Amino acid sequence: MDYLFLVFGLGLLLLSADFLVDSSVAIAQRAKISNFIIGLTIVGMGTSAPELFVGISSALNDSGDVAMGNVVGSNIANILLILGVSATILPFAIERTTQRRDIPFGIFASVMLLLLANDKLIPGIEENTVSRLDGIFFLILFVAYMCYVVIGKGKNPKEAMEDAEEETKSKLAGKHPALLWFIAIASLAGLIFGGNLFLDSAKNLARAWGMSEAVIAITIVAVGTSLPELITAIVAACKHNPQLALGNVLGSNVFNILLILGVSATVKPLTIVGINLVDYLVVLGASVMTYLVVFTFGKHKFDRIEGILFLLCYVGYTAYLLMR
């Protein structure tokens, strides 16, 4: 039965992602908002819902390692796996605003995560925690960032019209706005339900194959909660709309650190034991790699060879986890 649920969950993810991409693009064009902003906000927040569910549940159950491990693993998968897959399918250019604002802010959020989650680096402190004050700080940063992004770019008619000429038209273009929003919300629900179904069946199969709970948490849970982002990115790339995929990945990573950890730690402070400094450095390193790739030789784009490099880095990190 788990095999059946695995296939059904994957199918639901694919179908939901297809409708989510089309409805999001149609909403963006009708509202004169760029596809990147839609990916960064609506799609990014919706596809981060599994991580939010895991984070809050883990905090309430005193499982700080699960909450943190899920965010760390998901962010690494978002950059190395999802951007790697997207660029391998379809190389894409990076918008100037993304280069100067969104990628650097992702690096800043990763630095904040590294500093606030590693209290043991300070002499005299014996355990790593993300306190309620840390959580509130993350939430303040999240609100400030989203206000800046939406106000600064989301309603620029001239820029939106220029984007509309370059970006792919949706097959749902011309539909009533209420129908578009209904399809978008229903698609997000399908992504969340399909992701949970796939995750649960995969965990059951992993146990049946003899994998330990620790390996399941580090690999399957993190990748499983990133499935909505992965499927959405693949569909967006196949539809020649990689900016939506990029916005989705960057938005989800910011949401994971600032919103999900912020909410989780505010609900109940997180005590971290099993996540070590290497894991945080990999999160930061992946963010820095994205920045470096963008500015390599001044080309400001992701090529297929760089996508493959990202995928190889992800395979290497996964191998390290399995041997740890």
N, C-alpha and C positions, 0 to 999 in steps of 0.2 A: 504493500500500500504506500510506503514511503517513496518508492520509485515513481509511482503514479502522481503523488503530490508534488514531487520534485519537478516532473515534466509539466504538470498543470501550472505550478507557480511560475516557472520560467515563461510559459506561454502567455500567462496573464501579464507578466512584466513587459514582454515584448509588445503586446497589443496596447497596453496602457501607455507605454512610452511613445508609441507611434501617434496616438491621439493627443497626448500631452504636448508633443513637439508642434503638431499642426495647430492645435487650439492656441498655444502660447504665441506662436508666430502671428496668427490672425489677430489676436488681442493686441499684440505689440503694434502691428501696422495700423489697425483701426484707431488706437489711442495715440498714434504718433510717438510711440516709445520704442527705443531700439531693442532688437532681439537680445542683445547682451544684458540689458537691464532686466528684462523678463526672466532670463536665465539666472541672473544673480539674485533676484528677489523671490518671485513666485515659485519657479521651478526649484531653485536652490533650497528654499525653506521646505517645500513639500517633500523633496527627496531626502531631506535630512530628518524627516519624521521618525524613521526607524531608530536612528541613533538617539534621538530625544527620548523615545519610549524606553530604550535600553538604559540610558543614563539615569532617568528619574527612578526607574524600577531598581537599578543597582544601588543608587544612593539610599533609597528607603530600606533596602535589604543589607546595608552595611557592606556592600561589595564595591569598594572604591576602585579596585583593580579592574573590574569588569567595565565600569563606566569609563575610566581613563584609557584602558587598553582598547576599547571599542573606538574611542575618538582618535587615538594615536594611529591605530591600524587603519581606520577608515580614511584619515587624511593622507597617509602614505599611499594607500591604494588609489585614492582619488587622483593624486599627482602622477605617480609612477605607472600605475596600471591603466587608469582611465585616459589620461592625457596621452600616454604611450599608445594605447589602442587607437584613439582618435586620430593622432598624427600619422600612424601607420596606415590607416584607412584613407585619410585625406589630409595631406599637409595643408597648413593654414597660416595666414598672417595674423599678427597680433595688433589690435588697435592701439593707437598712441596713448589714450587715456588708461587703458589696461596696463600698459608698460609702466607708466609713471605713477599710477595710484593703486590699482587693485593688487598687482603682484607684490609691490613693496609692502602693502598693508598685510598681505598674507604672511610675509616674512616677519613683520612686526608682531603679529598675533602668535606666530610660532616661537619667537623669542620670549614673549610674555609667558607662554605655556612652559617653556624650559625653566624660566626663572622662578615662577610661582609654584611649580609642582616639585621642585627639588630643594626643599628646605634643609635637607641634610648637608648641603654644600656649605651652610653657615655653621661654624663651630658651635657646639653646645646643643644643637637640635638633633634629636635621635630618630625622628620619623618624618616622612614626606606627607604633607597634607595640602589639600586645596580647601581653604577655610571659607566660611560664609562671606567674609569680607572680600576674599579673592573672587568669589562668585559674583558678588554685587559689582565689583570693579569690571569684570568681564562683561556683564550686562550693560553697564554704562558705556563701555567702548563699543559694544554692538549697536546700541541705539544711535550713538553719535556717528558711527560709520554709515549706517543705513540712511540716516537723514542726509548726510553729506552726498552719498551716491545718488539717491533719488532726486533730491533738490538740485544737485549740481548738473545732472545729465538727463534724468528721466523725462523731463518735459521741455526739451529743446526742439521746437518744431523744425527749424532749419536742418539741424543734424539728423532728426528723425526722417525727414524726407530724403536726405542724402542716403541714409542707411537703407530706406525702403527701395531705392533704385538698385542697390547692390544685393540685398538679401533675398533669399528664396521665397517665392510666393507660397502660401499655404493652400491646400486643397479645400480648406474650410473658409477661405476668404469670401466675404459677402454674406456669411451667416449672421443671424441676429446676435447681438452682444450677449444677451441672456443665455442663449444656447451655447455660445462659445465658453462662457464662464462655467456653465453646467458641465460641459464636456471636460474642461480643464480640471475641475474639482473631482469629478468622477474618475478621471484618469489618475489623479494623485492618489485617490483612495485605492484604485486598482493596483498601483505601484506598491503602496504600503502593504496591502493584503497579500499580494503576490510575493513580495519580498519576505514577509513573515512566514508564509507557507513554505517557500523554498528553503528558508533558513532552518525552520523546525525539522523538516524532512531531512535536510543535509546533516544536521546535528545527530538525529537518530541513526542515520546510516553510518556516520563517523564512529559513534559508540559501538555499533554492531561490528565495525571493522577493527575495533580495538584501540582507537585513538584516545589519548588522555584528555581529561577535561581542560587542562591548561592549553594544550595545543588547539583544541576546538575553540576556546575563547580567543586566542591570539589570531588564529587564521580564519576559521569559518565564520565566526560572529562578525569580525571586522569586515571581511569581504562580503558577507551576506547582507549586512546593513548598507553596504556601498553598491549593492546590485542596482537599485533604482538609478543612481548616478551613472553607473556603467552602461546600462541598457539605454538610458536616455542619450548618453554621449554617442554611442554607436549608431543609434537611429538618426540623431542629428547630423553626424558626420556623413552617413549614407545619403542623407537628404541634402548634402552640400550646404549645411548650415552650422559650421563648426563653432561660430561665435556663441551660439546657444549652449553648446557643449562646454566651451571654455568658461562662460559665465556661470554655468551650473556647477562646475568643479570648484572654481574660486569662491563662489557663494557658499557652497556646502562646507568647504574647509573653514571659512570664517564662522559660519553658523556652528560647526562642530566645536570649535574652541570657545568662542565668546558666548554663544547662546546656550548650547547644550551643556557644556561644563558650567557655565554661569548659572543656569537654572538648577542643575543637579546639585552643585555645591551650596546654592542658596537654600534649597530644600533641606539638605543635610550635608555637612562638611564631609569631604572624601579623604580617607586615609589610603595612601598608595604604598604598596609593598613590592609587588612583582614586576612593576614597570621600571626599567633602569634608565640610566642616563643615555645609553646608546640609542634607545628607542626615540627619545626626544630629539637627539642629535640627527637621527635619520629624518624625522619630520622637518626639522629646520633645514637640513641638507637638501631635501627634495624641493623645498620652496626656493632655496637659493639656486638650485639647478635650473629651475624654471626661469628665473631672472637671467641667469648666465646664457641660457640657450637663446632667449629673446634677443640678446645684444651681441651674440657671436657674429663677428664680421659685419656688424651693422645691418643684418638682413631682417631682423624683427619678425621672424616667423619660425614655426615648428616644421621641420622637414621629416620625411619618413625615416631617415637614418637616426634622427634624434628620438623619434618615437620608439624605435627598436631598442635604442640605448636605455631609455626609461624602463622598458619592459624587462630588459636584462637585469637592471638594478633591482627591480621588484622581485624577480626570481631569486637573485642573490640574497636579498634580505629575508625572504621567506625561508630559504635554505638555512640561513643563520638561526632563525627562530626555531626551526625543527630540530636543530642540533644543540640548542641552548639548554 
